[in-house]
Structure formats: structure tokens, C-alpha cells
Amino acid sequence: MDLSWMAWTWPTVAFFVFIGCCLATMAVWEWRSPGGDLRHGILGLDTTRGDRLFITLLGSAFIFLAWLGLMGLPLWGPLIICLVYGFVVFRWV
């Protein structure tokens, strides 16, 4: 099957595999420990694990786009920033 019209590069495939793995991990986590107690975080929001994953993914997308717009390549810097951001979101938001 020729998917060249979709511009499937290895980074693109890795991105979608990562998102799929995140969703699968969250599904297994929810199955093993249902509910995911609501947390009232520093933003004043009541969030579940799924909400925190969404906030992390959305914020990470903006971090990468801002980095690309302001700094360009390479993307190791925003990756480290996003990992720290994800830890902070899951810990305190």
C-alpha cells in the first residue's frame, strides 16, 4: 500500500504510535483502577486522569509549536520541557 501521499515519515509514525500508547495505557489504568478520583488542582479545575492527559497533550503541542516558531530545530529542548510539563500536570493539576 502506497502511503506517500500522506507524508508518513518516521517522526509522524512515532507521534501517532505514542498517542496510541498513551490512550492504551490510560485505558488499562482505568480498567485496573476505575474512577480516577477527581483532583482539585492549582488551576482551580477538578480533573480526572483523562483530563490531565488531554491537558498535557494539548499543552505539549503548543510548546512544540512555539519552539518551532521561535527557535527552529532541533526539538530536544521542547521534548524535555514537555516531559517536565507532563510530570507537573499529573502531579499538581
PDB file of N, CA, C and O in Angstrom, chain B, residues numbered from 101:
ATOM      1  N   MET B 101       0.843  -1.173   0.000  1.00  0.00           N
ATOM      2  CA  MET B 101       0.000   0.000   0.000  1.00  0.00           C
ATOM      3  C   MET B 101       0.895   1.246   0.000  1.00  0.00           C
ATOM      4  O   MET B 101       1.798   1.366   0.829  1.00  0.00           O
ATOM      5  N   ASP B 102       0.644   2.156  -0.919  1.00  0.00           N
ATOM      6  CA  ASP B 102       1.451   3.368  -1.046  1.00  0.00           C
ATOM      7  C   ASP B 102       0.824   4.493  -0.222  1.00  0.00           C
ATOM      8  O   ASP B 102      -0.254   4.989  -0.548  1.00  0.00           O
ATOM      9  N   LEU B 103       1.518   4.888   0.854  1.00  0.00           N
ATOM     10  CA  LEU B 103       1.022   5.969   1.709  1.00  0.00           C
ATOM     11  C   LEU B 103       1.848   7.236   1.562  1.00  0.00           C
ATOM     12  O   LEU B 103       1.814   8.101   2.437  1.00  0.00           O
ATOM     13  N   SER B 104       2.587   7.357   0.471  1.00  0.00           N
ATOM     14  CA  SER B 104       3.455   8.514   0.306  1.00  0.00           C
ATOM     15  C   SER B 104       2.666   9.816   0.191  1.00  0.00           C
ATOM     16  O   SER B 104       3.188  10.880   0.523  1.00  0.00           O
ATOM     17  N   TRP B 105       1.436   9.751  -0.268  1.00  0.00           N
ATOM     18  CA  TRP B 105       0.618  10.957  -0.386  1.00  0.00           C
ATOM     19  C   TRP B 105       0.262  11.528   0.982  1.00  0.00           C
ATOM     20  O   TRP B 105      -0.135  12.688   1.087  1.00  0.00           O
ATOM     21  N   MET B 106       0.405  10.707   2.047  1.00  0.00           N
ATOM     22  CA  MET B 106       0.067  11.158   3.393  1.00  0.00           C
ATOM     23  C   MET B 106       1.272  11.731   4.132  1.00  0.00           C
ATOM     24  O   MET B 106       1.139  12.197   5.264  1.00  0.00           O
ATOM     25  N   ALA B 107       2.436  11.701   3.507  1.00  0.00           N
ATOM     26  CA  ALA B 107       3.670  12.212   4.123  1.00  0.00           C
ATOM     27  C   ALA B 107       3.974  11.494   5.433  1.00  0.00           C
ATOM     28  O   ALA B 107       4.314  12.135   6.427  1.00  0.00           O
ATOM     29  N   TRP B 108       3.854  10.177   5.441  1.00  0.00           N
ATOM     30  CA  TRP B 108       4.167   9.390   6.625  1.00  0.00           C
ATOM     31  C   TRP B 108       5.677   9.239   6.750  1.00  0.00           C
ATOM     32  O   TRP B 108       6.297   8.426   6.063  1.00  0.00           O
ATOM     33  N   THR B 109       6.240  10.022   7.621  1.00  0.00           N
ATOM     34  CA  THR B 109       7.654   9.899   7.925  1.00  0.00           C
ATOM     35  C   THR B 109       7.778   9.158   9.254  1.00  0.00           C
ATOM     36  O   THR B 109       6.781   8.952   9.946  1.00  0.00           O
ATOM     37  N   TRP B 110       8.990   8.759   9.609  1.00  0.00           N
ATOM     38  CA  TRP B 110       9.164   8.056  10.879  1.00  0.00           C
ATOM     39  C   TRP B 110       8.761   8.912  12.077  1.00  0.00           C
ATOM     40  O   TRP B 110       8.159   8.372  13.005  1.00  0.00           O
ATOM     41  N   PRO B 111       9.055  10.210  12.117  1.00  0.00           N
ATOM     42  CA  PRO B 111       8.578  11.012  13.240  1.00  0.00           C
ATOM     43  C   PRO B 111       7.045  11.071  13.313  1.00  0.00           C
ATOM     44  O   PRO B 111       6.472  11.092  14.402  1.00  0.00           O
ATOM     45  N   THR B 112       6.390  11.099  12.145  1.00  0.00           N
ATOM     46  CA  THR B 112       4.929  11.118  12.139  1.00  0.00           C
ATOM     47  C   THR B 112       4.379   9.819  12.694  1.00  0.00           C
ATOM     48  O   THR B 112       3.454   9.827  13.506  1.00  0.00           O
ATOM     49  N   VAL B 113       4.941   8.710  12.260  1.00  0.00           N
ATOM     50  CA  VAL B 113       4.507   7.406  12.759  1.00  0.00           C
ATOM     51  C   VAL B 113       4.771   7.306  14.261  1.00  0.00           C
ATOM     52  O   VAL B 113       3.916   6.829  15.008  1.00  0.00           O
ATOM     53  N   ALA B 114       5.946   7.752  14.708  1.00  0.00           N
ATOM     54  CA  ALA B 114       6.281   7.700  16.127  1.00  0.00           C
ATOM     55  C   ALA B 114       5.296   8.527  16.950  1.00  0.00           C
ATOM     56  O   ALA B 114       4.900   8.120  18.042  1.00  0.00           O
ATOM     57  N   PHE B 115       4.903   9.680  16.431  1.00  0.00           N
ATOM     58  CA  PHE B 115       3.938  10.528  17.129  1.00  0.00           C
ATOM     59  C   PHE B 115       2.611   9.810  17.323  1.00  0.00           C
ATOM     60  O   PHE B 115       2.073   9.794  18.430  1.00  0.00           O
ATOM     61  N   PHE B 116       2.084   9.223  16.269  1.00  0.00           N
ATOM     62  CA  PHE B 116       0.793   8.549  16.379  1.00  0.00           C
ATOM     63  C   PHE B 116       0.880   7.269  17.198  1.00  0.00           C
ATOM     64  O   PHE B 116      -0.078   6.914  17.885  1.00  0.00           O
ATOM     65  N   VAL B 117       1.993   6.581  17.140  1.00  0.00           N
ATOM     66  CA  VAL B 117       2.188   5.401  17.993  1.00  0.00           C
ATOM     67  C   VAL B 117       2.234   5.834  19.458  1.00  0.00           C
ATOM     68  O   VAL B 117       1.657   5.169  20.318  1.00  0.00           O
ATOM     69  N   PHE B 118       2.910   6.933  19.743  1.00  0.00           N
ATOM     70  CA  PHE B 118       2.972   7.450  21.114  1.00  0.00           C
ATOM     71  C   PHE B 118       1.580   7.809  21.628  1.00  0.00           C
ATOM     72  O   PHE B 118       1.233   7.458  22.756  1.00  0.00           O
ATOM     73  N   ILE B 119       0.782   8.498  20.823  1.00  0.00           N
ATOM     74  CA  ILE B 119      -0.576   8.862  21.232  1.00  0.00           C
ATOM     75  C   ILE B 119      -1.394   7.596  21.477  1.00  0.00           C
ATOM     76  O   ILE B 119      -2.131   7.517  22.461  1.00  0.00           O
ATOM     77  N   GLY B 120      -1.273   6.611  20.598  1.00  0.00           N
ATOM     78  CA  GLY B 120      -1.980   5.348  20.782  1.00  0.00           C
ATOM     79  C   GLY B 120      -1.560   4.636  22.054  1.00  0.00           C
ATOM     80  O   GLY B 120      -2.399   4.085  22.765  1.00  0.00           O
ATOM     81  N   CYS B 121      -0.260   4.644  22.346  1.00  0.00           N
ATOM     82  CA  CYS B 121       0.235   4.021  23.574  1.00  0.00           C
ATOM     83  C   CYS B 121      -0.281   4.754  24.813  1.00  0.00           C
ATOM     84  O   CYS B 121      -0.617   4.123  25.815  1.00  0.00           O
ATOM     85  N   CYS B 122      -0.344   6.078  24.744  1.00  0.00           N
ATOM     86  CA  CYS B 122      -0.901   6.854  25.864  1.00  0.00           C
ATOM     87  C   CYS B 122      -2.351   6.478  26.110  1.00  0.00           C
ATOM     88  O   CYS B 122      -2.749   6.254  27.253  1.00  0.00           O
ATOM     89  N   LEU B 123      -3.137   6.405  25.058  1.00  0.00           N
ATOM     90  CA  LEU B 123      -4.545   6.054  25.206  1.00  0.00           C
ATOM     91  C   LEU B 123      -4.722   4.624  25.706  1.00  0.00           C
ATOM     92  O   LEU B 123      -5.586   4.362  26.543  1.00  0.00           O
ATOM     93  N   ALA B 124      -3.909   3.696  25.199  1.00  0.00           N
ATOM     94  CA  ALA B 124      -3.987   2.307  25.666  1.00  0.00           C
ATOM     95  C   ALA B 124      -3.589   2.197  27.138  1.00  0.00           C
ATOM     96  O   ALA B 124      -4.220   1.471  27.906  1.00  0.00           O
ATOM     97  N   THR B 125      -2.538   2.921  27.523  1.00  0.00           N
ATOM     98  CA  THR B 125      -2.108   2.906  28.921  1.00  0.00           C
ATOM     99  C   THR B 125      -3.192   3.464  29.825  1.00  0.00           C
ATOM    100  O   THR B 125      -3.462   2.906  30.889  1.00  0.00           O
ATOM    101  N   MET B 126      -3.814   4.560  29.413  1.00  0.00           N
ATOM    102  CA  MET B 126      -4.890   5.141  30.221  1.00  0.00           C
ATOM    103  C   MET B 126      -6.081   4.195  30.308  1.00  0.00           C
ATOM    104  O   MET B 126      -6.727   4.111  31.353  1.00  0.00           O
ATOM    105  N   ALA B 127      -6.381   3.482  29.222  1.00  0.00           N
ATOM    106  CA  ALA B 127      -7.500   2.537  29.242  1.00  0.00           C
ATOM    107  C   ALA B 127      -7.213   1.387  30.213  1.00  0.00           C
ATOM    108  O   ALA B 127      -8.087   0.995  30.986  1.00  0.00           O
ATOM    109  N   VAL B 128      -6.002   0.854  30.172  1.00  0.00           N
ATOM    110  CA  VAL B 128      -5.639  -0.234  31.096  1.00  0.00           C
ATOM    111  C   VAL B 128      -5.642   0.271  32.528  1.00  0.00           C
ATOM    112  O   VAL B 128      -6.126  -0.413  33.430  1.00  0.00           O
ATOM    113  N   TRP B 129      -5.105   1.460  32.741  1.00  0.00           N
ATOM    114  CA  TRP B 129      -5.083   2.059  34.079  1.00  0.00           C
ATOM    115  C   TRP B 129      -6.510   2.228  34.608  1.00  0.00           C
ATOM    116  O   TRP B 129      -6.777   1.927  35.771  1.00  0.00           O
ATOM    117  N   GLU B 130      -7.414   2.702  33.774  1.00  0.00           N
ATOM    118  CA  GLU B 130      -8.811   2.880  34.182  1.00  0.00           C
ATOM    119  C   GLU B 130      -9.478   1.536  34.449  1.00  0.00           C
ATOM    120  O   GLU B 130     -10.303   1.418  35.355  1.00  0.00           O
ATOM    121  N   TRP B 131      -9.126   0.533  33.671  1.00  0.00           N
ATOM    122  CA  TRP B 131      -9.706  -0.797  33.869  1.00  0.00           C
ATOM    123  C   TRP B 131      -9.221  -1.405  35.183  1.00  0.00           C
ATOM    124  O   TRP B 131      -9.997  -2.024  35.911  1.00  0.00           O
ATOM    125  N   ARG B 132      -7.918  -1.224  35.486  1.00  0.00           N
ATOM    126  CA  ARG B 132      -7.341  -1.789  36.712  1.00  0.00           C
ATOM    127  C   ARG B 132      -7.747  -1.011  37.958  1.00  0.00           C
ATOM    128  O   ARG B 132      -7.902  -1.593  39.031  1.00  0.00           O
ATOM    129  N   SER B 133      -7.916   0.287  37.821  1.00  0.00           N
ATOM    130  CA  SER B 133      -8.263   1.142  38.957  1.00  0.00           C
ATOM    131  C   SER B 133      -9.338   2.134  38.507  1.00  0.00           C
ATOM    132  O   SER B 133      -9.034   3.284  38.188  1.00  0.00           O
ATOM    133  N   PRO B 134     -10.601   1.682  38.484  1.00  0.00           N
ATOM    134  CA  PRO B 134     -11.681   2.537  37.956  1.00  0.00           C
ATOM    135  C   PRO B 134     -11.871   3.809  38.780  1.00  0.00           C
ATOM    136  O   PRO B 134     -11.561   3.869  39.970  1.00  0.00           O
ATOM    137  N   GLY B 135     -12.384   4.801  38.102  1.00  0.00           N
ATOM    138  CA  GLY B 135     -12.767   6.024  38.788  1.00  0.00           C
ATOM    139  C   GLY B 135     -11.804   7.161  38.598  1.00  0.00           C
ATOM    140  O   GLY B 135     -12.181   8.209  38.074  1.00  0.00           O
ATOM    141  N   GLY B 136     -10.592   6.987  39.002  1.00  0.00           N
ATOM    142  CA  GLY B 136      -9.635   8.082  38.887  1.00  0.00           C
ATOM    143  C   GLY B 136     -10.120   9.301  39.623  1.00  0.00           C
ATOM    144  O   GLY B 136     -10.580  10.264  39.010  1.00  0.00           O
ATOM    145  N   ASP B 137     -10.019   9.267  40.943  1.00  0.00           N
ATOM    146  CA  ASP B 137     -10.560  10.317  41.796  1.00  0.00           C
ATOM    147  C   ASP B 137     -10.310  11.715  41.243  1.00  0.00           C
ATOM    148  O   ASP B 137      -9.244  12.017  40.707  1.00  0.00           O
ATOM    149  N   LEU B 138     -11.333  12.560  41.393  1.00  0.00           N
ATOM    150  CA  LEU B 138     -11.183  13.956  40.976  1.00  0.00           C
ATOM    151  C   LEU B 138     -10.165  14.644  41.868  1.00  0.00           C
ATOM    152  O   LEU B 138     -10.120  14.418  43.077  1.00  0.00           O
ATOM    153  N   ARG B 139      -9.356  15.483  41.254  1.00  0.00           N
ATOM    154  CA  ARG B 139      -8.403  16.313  41.993  1.00  0.00           C
ATOM    155  C   ARG B 139      -8.719  17.764  41.734  1.00  0.00           C
ATOM    156  O   ARG B 139      -9.030  18.162  40.611  1.00  0.00           O
ATOM    157  N   HIS B 140      -8.636  18.545  42.787  1.00  0.00           N
ATOM    158  CA  HIS B 140      -8.793  19.999  42.645  1.00  0.00           C
ATOM    159  C   HIS B 140      -7.388  20.575  42.626  1.00  0.00           C
ATOM    160  O   HIS B 140      -6.739  20.689  43.666  1.00  0.00           O
ATOM    161  N   GLY B 141      -6.923  20.936  41.434  1.00  0.00           N
ATOM    162  CA  GLY B 141      -5.533  21.348  41.256  1.00  0.00           C
ATOM    163  C   GLY B 141      -5.299  22.827  41.412  1.00  0.00           C
ATOM    164  O   GLY B 141      -6.190  23.578  41.810  1.00  0.00           O
ATOM    165  N   ILE B 142      -4.084  23.238  41.091  1.00  0.00           N
ATOM    166  CA  ILE B 142      -3.681  24.627  41.260  1.00  0.00           C
ATOM    167  C   ILE B 142      -4.382  25.564  40.274  1.00  0.00           C
ATOM    168  O   ILE B 142      -4.431  26.775  40.491  1.00  0.00           O
ATOM    169  N   LEU B 143      -4.921  25.004  39.197  1.00  0.00           N
ATOM    170  CA  LEU B 143      -5.655  25.837  38.243  1.00  0.00           C
ATOM    171  C   LEU B 143      -7.108  26.052  38.663  1.00  0.00           C
ATOM    172  O   LEU B 143      -7.839  26.797  38.010  1.00  0.00           O
ATOM    173  N   GLY B 144      -7.522  25.409  39.739  1.00  0.00           N
ATOM    174  CA  GLY B 144      -8.893  25.541  40.201  1.00  0.00           C
ATOM    175  C   GLY B 144      -9.865  24.637  39.471  1.00  0.00           C
ATOM    176  O   GLY B 144     -11.079  24.818  39.566  1.00  0.00           O
ATOM    177  N   LEU B 145      -9.336  23.662  38.742  1.00  0.00           N
ATOM    178  CA  LEU B 145     -10.175  22.728  37.995  1.00  0.00           C
ATOM    179  C   LEU B 145     -10.236  21.397  38.719  1.00  0.00           C
ATOM    180  O   LEU B 145      -9.257  20.969  39.329  1.00  0.00           O
ATOM    181  N   ASP B 146     -11.394  20.739  38.650  1.00  0.00           N
ATOM    182  CA  ASP B 146     -11.499  19.367  39.095  1.00  0.00           C
ATOM    183  C   ASP B 146     -11.213  18.485  37.890  1.00  0.00           C
ATOM    184  O   ASP B 146     -11.948  18.521  36.903  1.00  0.00           O
ATOM    185  N   THR B 147     -10.140  17.685  37.966  1.00  0.00           N
ATOM    186  CA  THR B 147      -9.717  16.907  36.808  1.00  0.00           C
ATOM    187  C   THR B 147      -9.584  15.432  37.153  1.00  0.00           C
ATOM    188  O   THR B 147      -9.295  15.066  38.293  1.00  0.00           O
ATOM    189  N   THR B 148      -9.801  14.592  36.146  1.00  0.00           N
ATOM    190  CA  THR B 148      -9.547  13.159  36.247  1.00  0.00           C
ATOM    191  C   THR B 148      -8.240  12.868  35.514  1.00  0.00           C
ATOM    192  O   THR B 148      -7.613  13.770  34.959  1.00  0.00           O
ATOM    193  N   ARG B 149      -7.838  11.592  35.520  1.00  0.00           N
ATOM    194  CA  ARG B 149      -6.616  11.219  34.802  1.00  0.00           C
ATOM    195  C   ARG B 149      -6.722  11.546  33.322  1.00  0.00           C
ATOM    196  O   ARG B 149      -5.765  12.045  32.729  1.00  0.00           O
ATOM    197  N   GLY B 150      -7.868  11.272  32.719  1.00  0.00           N
ATOM    198  CA  GLY B 150      -8.063  11.562  31.298  1.00  0.00           C
ATOM    199  C   GLY B 150      -7.980  13.045  30.994  1.00  0.00           C
ATOM    200  O   GLY B 150      -7.418  13.451  29.977  1.00  0.00           O
ATOM    201  N   ASP B 151      -8.545  13.854  31.886  1.00  0.00           N
ATOM    202  CA  ASP B 151      -8.455  15.309  31.712  1.00  0.00           C
ATOM    203  C   ASP B 151      -7.004  15.764  31.761  1.00  0.00           C
ATOM    204  O   ASP B 151      -6.579  16.597  30.960  1.00  0.00           O
ATOM    205  N   ARG B 152      -6.247  15.214  32.705  1.00  0.00           N
ATOM    206  CA  ARG B 152      -4.840  15.604  32.837  1.00  0.00           C
ATOM    207  C   ARG B 152      -4.030  15.148  31.626  1.00  0.00           C
ATOM    208  O   ARG B 152      -3.114  15.851  31.201  1.00  0.00           O
ATOM    209  N   LEU B 153      -4.352  13.983  31.065  1.00  0.00           N
ATOM    210  CA  LEU B 153      -3.674  13.546  29.840  1.00  0.00           C
ATOM    211  C   LEU B 153      -3.976  14.508  28.698  1.00  0.00           C
ATOM    212  O   LEU B 153      -3.073  14.892  27.955  1.00  0.00           O
ATOM    213  N   PHE B 154      -5.236  14.899  28.554  1.00  0.00           N
ATOM    214  CA  PHE B 154      -5.617  15.835  27.495  1.00  0.00           C
ATOM    215  C   PHE B 154      -4.908  17.173  27.669  1.00  0.00           C
ATOM    216  O   PHE B 154      -4.388  17.727  26.700  1.00  0.00           O
ATOM    217  N   ILE B 155      -4.882  17.699  28.892  1.00  0.00           N
ATOM    218  CA  ILE B 155      -4.208  18.970  29.160  1.00  0.00           C
ATOM    219  C   ILE B 155      -2.716  18.853  28.828  1.00  0.00           C
ATOM    220  O   ILE B 155      -2.127  19.774  28.262  1.00  0.00           O
ATOM    221  N   THR B 156      -2.112  17.717  29.185  1.00  0.00           N
ATOM    222  CA  THR B 156      -0.698  17.510  28.897  1.00  0.00           C
ATOM    223  C   THR B 156      -0.429  17.463  27.400  1.00  0.00           C
ATOM    224  O   THR B 156       0.495  18.117  26.917  1.00  0.00           O
ATOM    225  N   LEU B 157      -1.232  16.691  26.655  1.00  0.00           N
ATOM    226  CA  LEU B 157      -1.027  16.578  25.210  1.00  0.00           C
ATOM    227  C   LEU B 157      -1.261  17.910  24.498  1.00  0.00           C
ATOM    228  O   LEU B 157      -0.502  18.278  23.602  1.00  0.00           O
ATOM    229  N   LEU B 158      -2.296  18.621  24.891  1.00  0.00           N
ATOM    230  CA  LEU B 158      -2.598  19.906  24.266  1.00  0.00           C
ATOM    231  C   LEU B 158      -1.508  20.933  24.570  1.00  0.00           C
ATOM    232  O   LEU B 158      -1.055  21.648  23.675  1.00  0.00           O
ATOM    233  N   GLY B 159      -1.092  21.003  25.827  1.00  0.00           N
ATOM    234  CA  GLY B 159      -0.024  21.932  26.198  1.00  0.00           C
ATOM    235  C   GLY B 159       1.281  21.592  25.515  1.00  0.00           C
ATOM    236  O   GLY B 159       2.019  22.485  25.097  1.00  0.00           O
ATOM    237  N   SER B 160       1.574  20.293  25.397  1.00  0.00           N
ATOM    238  CA  SER B 160       2.801  19.874  24.731  1.00  0.00           C
ATOM    239  C   SER B 160       2.798  20.269  23.259  1.00  0.00           C
ATOM    240  O   SER B 160       3.830  20.661  22.715  1.00  0.00           O
ATOM    241  N   ALA B 161       1.647  20.167  22.620  1.00  0.00           N
ATOM    242  CA  ALA B 161       1.551  20.588  21.218  1.00  0.00           C
ATOM    243  C   ALA B 161       1.882  22.071  21.085  1.00  0.00           C
ATOM    244  O   ALA B 161       2.602  22.469  20.170  1.00  0.00           O
ATOM    245  N   PHE B 162       1.360  22.885  21.992  1.00  0.00           N
ATOM    246  CA  PHE B 162       1.649  24.319  21.939  1.00  0.00           C
ATOM    247  C   PHE B 162       3.115  24.613  22.256  1.00  0.00           C
ATOM    248  O   PHE B 162       3.702  25.519  21.665  1.00  0.00           O
ATOM    249  N   ILE B 163       3.710  23.865  23.175  1.00  0.00           N
ATOM    250  CA  ILE B 163       5.127  24.052  23.484  1.00  0.00           C
ATOM    251  C   ILE B 163       5.974  23.758  22.253  1.00  0.00           C
ATOM    252  O   ILE B 163       6.877  24.526  21.923  1.00  0.00           O
ATOM    253  N   PHE B 164       5.685  22.641  21.567  1.00  0.00           N
ATOM    254  CA  PHE B 164       6.449  22.293  20.368  1.00  0.00           C
ATOM    255  C   PHE B 164       6.248  23.322  19.261  1.00  0.00           C
ATOM    256  O   PHE B 164       7.208  23.706  18.593  1.00  0.00           O
ATOM    257  N   LEU B 165       5.013  23.769  19.058  1.00  0.00           N
ATOM    258  CA  LEU B 165       4.767  24.754  18.003  1.00  0.00           C
ATOM    259  C   LEU B 165       5.468  26.077  18.306  1.00  0.00           C
ATOM    260  O   LEU B 165       6.038  26.699  17.410  1.00  0.00           O
ATOM    261  N   ALA B 166       5.426  26.506  19.567  1.00  0.00           N
ATOM    262  CA  ALA B 166       6.103  27.749  19.943  1.00  0.00           C
ATOM    263  C   ALA B 166       7.610  27.612  19.747  1.00  0.00           C
ATOM    264  O   ALA B 166       8.262  28.534  19.258  1.00  0.00           O
ATOM    265  N   TRP B 167       8.157  26.470  20.127  1.00  0.00           N
ATOM    266  CA  TRP B 167       9.598  26.241  19.954  1.00  0.00           C
ATOM    267  C   TRP B 167       9.973  26.291  18.477  1.00  0.00           C
ATOM    268  O   TRP B 167      10.951  26.932  18.091  1.00  0.00           O
ATOM    269  N   LEU B 168       9.180  25.601  17.656  1.00  0.00           N
ATOM    270  CA  LEU B 168       9.468  25.603  16.216  1.00  0.00           C
ATOM    271  C   LEU B 168       9.386  27.011  15.641  1.00  0.00           C
ATOM    272  O   LEU B 168      10.207  27.390  14.806  1.00  0.00           O
ATOM    273  N   GLY B 169       8.401  27.785  16.081  1.00  0.00           N
ATOM    274  CA  GLY B 169       8.239  29.139  15.570  1.00  0.00           C
ATOM    275  C   GLY B 169       9.335  30.081  16.014  1.00  0.00           C
ATOM    276  O   GLY B 169       9.742  30.964  15.259  1.00  0.00           O
ATOM    277  N   LEU B 170       9.820  29.901  17.237  1.00  0.00           N
ATOM    278  CA  LEU B 170      10.807  30.829  17.793  1.00  0.00           C
ATOM    279  C   LEU B 170      12.249  30.362  17.633  1.00  0.00           C
ATOM    280  O   LEU B 170      13.139  31.176  17.384  1.00  0.00           O
ATOM    281  N   MET B 171      12.487  29.058  17.774  1.00  0.00           N
ATOM    282  CA  MET B 171      13.849  28.553  17.813  1.00  0.00           C
ATOM    283  C   MET B 171      14.211  27.662  16.630  1.00  0.00           C
ATOM    284  O   MET B 171      15.378  27.601  16.242  1.00  0.00           O
ATOM    285  N   GLY B 172      13.244  26.979  16.058  1.00  0.00           N
ATOM    286  CA  GLY B 172      13.537  26.042  14.971  1.00  0.00           C
ATOM    287  C   GLY B 172      13.987  24.690  15.496  1.00  0.00           C
ATOM    288  O   GLY B 172      13.616  24.276  16.595  1.00  0.00           O
ATOM    289  N   LEU B 173      14.783  24.018  14.703  1.00  0.00           N
ATOM    290  CA  LEU B 173      15.259  22.683  15.055  1.00  0.00           C
ATOM    291  C   LEU B 173      16.542  22.804  15.857  1.00  0.00           C
ATOM    292  O   LEU B 173      17.176  23.856  15.783  1.00  0.00           O
ATOM    293  N   PRO B 174      16.960  21.831  16.597  1.00  0.00           N
ATOM    294  CA  PRO B 174      16.408  20.517  16.905  1.00  0.00           C
ATOM    295  C   PRO B 174      15.324  20.615  17.976  1.00  0.00           C
ATOM    296  O   PRO B 174      15.130  21.666  18.586  1.00  0.00           O
ATOM    297  N   LEU B 175      14.629  19.517  18.191  1.00  0.00           N
ATOM    298  CA  LEU B 175      13.473  19.515  19.081  1.00  0.00           C
ATOM    299  C   LEU B 175      13.726  18.812  20.413  1.00  0.00           C
ATOM    300  O   LEU B 175      12.780  18.398  21.083  1.00  0.00           O
ATOM    301  N   TRP B 176      14.987  18.675  20.801  1.00  0.00           N
ATOM    302  CA  TRP B 176      15.269  18.053  22.095  1.00  0.00           C
ATOM    303  C   TRP B 176      14.868  18.966  23.248  1.00  0.00           C
ATOM    304  O   TRP B 176      14.436  18.482  24.294  1.00  0.00           O
ATOM    305  N   GLY B 177      15.002  20.254  23.076  1.00  0.00           N
ATOM    306  CA  GLY B 177      14.631  21.210  24.122  1.00  0.00           C
ATOM    307  C   GLY B 177      13.164  21.133  24.497  1.00  0.00           C
ATOM    308  O   GLY B 177      12.839  20.978  25.675  1.00  0.00           O
ATOM    309  N   PRO B 178      12.251  21.241  23.506  1.00  0.00           N
ATOM    310  CA  PRO B 178      10.841  21.171  23.876  1.00  0.00           C
ATOM    311  C   PRO B 178      10.430  19.786  24.389  1.00  0.00           C
ATOM    312  O   PRO B 178       9.485  19.672  25.168  1.00  0.00           O
ATOM    313  N   LEU B 179      11.130  18.745  23.959  1.00  0.00           N
ATOM    314  CA  LEU B 179      10.822  17.412  24.474  1.00  0.00           C
ATOM    315  C   LEU B 179      11.070  17.354  25.973  1.00  0.00           C
ATOM    316  O   LEU B 179      10.252  16.820  26.723  1.00  0.00           O
ATOM    317  N   ILE B 180      12.190  17.901  26.407  1.00  0.00           N
ATOM    318  CA  ILE B 180      12.497  17.921  27.839  1.00  0.00           C
ATOM    319  C   ILE B 180      11.500  18.803  28.585  1.00  0.00           C
ATOM    320  O   ILE B 180      11.033  18.442  29.666  1.00  0.00           O
ATOM    321  N   ILE B 181      11.177  19.955  28.010  1.00  0.00           N
ATOM    322  CA  ILE B 181      10.196  20.848  28.628  1.00  0.00           C
ATOM    323  C   ILE B 181       8.846  20.151  28.749  1.00  0.00           C
ATOM    324  O   ILE B 181       8.180  20.277  29.777  1.00  0.00           O
ATOM    325  N   CYS B 182       8.432  19.418  27.715  1.00  0.00           N
ATOM    326  CA  CYS B 182       7.137  18.731  27.731  1.00  0.00           C
ATOM    327  C   CYS B 182       7.102  17.595  28.745  1.00  0.00           C
ATOM    328  O   CYS B 182       6.069  17.357  29.372  1.00  0.00           O
ATOM    329  N   LEU B 183       8.218  16.892  28.913  1.00  0.00           N
ATOM    330  CA  LEU B 183       8.260  15.833  29.925  1.00  0.00           C
ATOM    331  C   LEU B 183       8.106  16.418  31.322  1.00  0.00           C
ATOM    332  O   LEU B 183       7.387  15.864  32.154  1.00  0.00           O
ATOM    333  N   VAL B 184       8.776  17.529  31.582  1.00  0.00           N
ATOM    334  CA  VAL B 184       8.635  18.202  32.874  1.00  0.00           C
ATOM    335  C   VAL B 184       7.212  18.728  33.032  1.00  0.00           C
ATOM    336  O   VAL B 184       6.613  18.588  34.099  1.00  0.00           O
ATOM    337  N   TYR B 185       6.673  19.329  31.983  1.00  0.00           N
ATOM    338  CA  TYR B 185       5.298  19.848  31.998  1.00  0.00           C
ATOM    339  C   TYR B 185       4.303  18.725  32.279  1.00  0.00           C
ATOM    340  O   TYR B 185       3.390  18.901  33.086  1.00  0.00           O
ATOM    341  N   GLY B 186       4.466  17.569  31.624  1.00  0.00           N
ATOM    342  CA  GLY B 186       3.573  16.446  31.866  1.00  0.00           C
ATOM    343  C   GLY B 186       3.642  15.948  33.292  1.00  0.00           C
ATOM    344  O   GLY B 186       2.614  15.624  33.885  1.00  0.00           O
ATOM    345  N   PHE B 187       4.854  15.880  33.859  1.00  0.00           N
ATOM    346  CA  PHE B 187       5.005  15.477  35.256  1.00  0.00           C
ATOM    347  C   PHE B 187       4.270  16.453  36.169  1.00  0.00           C
ATOM    348  O   PHE B 187       3.552  16.039  37.080  1.00  0.00           O
ATOM    349  N   VAL B 188       4.451  17.750  35.924  1.00  0.00           N
ATOM    350  CA  VAL B 188       3.803  18.776  36.751  1.00  0.00           C
ATOM    351  C   VAL B 188       2.283  18.672  36.652  1.00  0.00           C
ATOM    352  O   VAL B 188       1.588  18.755  37.664  1.00  0.00           O
ATOM    353  N   VAL B 189       1.768  18.490  35.438  1.00  0.00           N
ATOM    354  CA  VAL B 189       0.317  18.391  35.259  1.00  0.00           C
ATOM    355  C   VAL B 189      -0.238  17.182  36.003  1.00  0.00           C
ATOM    356  O   VAL B 189      -1.241  17.299  36.708  1.00  0.00           O
ATOM    357  N   PHE B 190       0.394  16.033  35.856  1.00  0.00           N
ATOM    358  CA  PHE B 190      -0.126  14.838  36.505  1.00  0.00           C
ATOM    359  C   PHE B 190       0.078  14.864  38.024  1.00  0.00           C
ATOM    360  O   PHE B 190      -0.639  14.184  38.759  1.00  0.00           O
ATOM    361  N   ARG B 191       1.043  15.640  38.488  1.00  0.00           N
ATOM    362  CA  ARG B 191       1.299  15.693  39.921  1.00  0.00           C
ATOM    363  C   ARG B 191       0.455  16.736  40.635  1.00  0.00           C
ATOM    364  O   ARG B 191      -0.076  16.469  41.713  1.00  0.00           O
ATOM    365  N   TRP B 192       0.322  17.932  40.044  1.00  0.00           N
ATOM    366  CA  TRP B 192      -0.310  19.027  40.784  1.00  0.00           C
ATOM    367  C   TRP B 192      -1.543  19.627  40.146  1.00  0.00           C
ATOM    368  O   TRP B 192      -2.195  20.452  40.788  1.00  0.00           O
ATOM    369  N   VAL B 193      -1.905  19.274  38.939  1.00  0.00           N
ATOM    370  CA  VAL B 193      -3.088  19.902  38.324  1.00  0.00           C
ATOM    371  C   VAL B 193      -4.293  19.027  38.541  1.00  0.00           C
ATOM    372  O   VAL B 193      -5.391  19.370  38.104  1.00  0.00           O
TER     373      VAL B 193
END
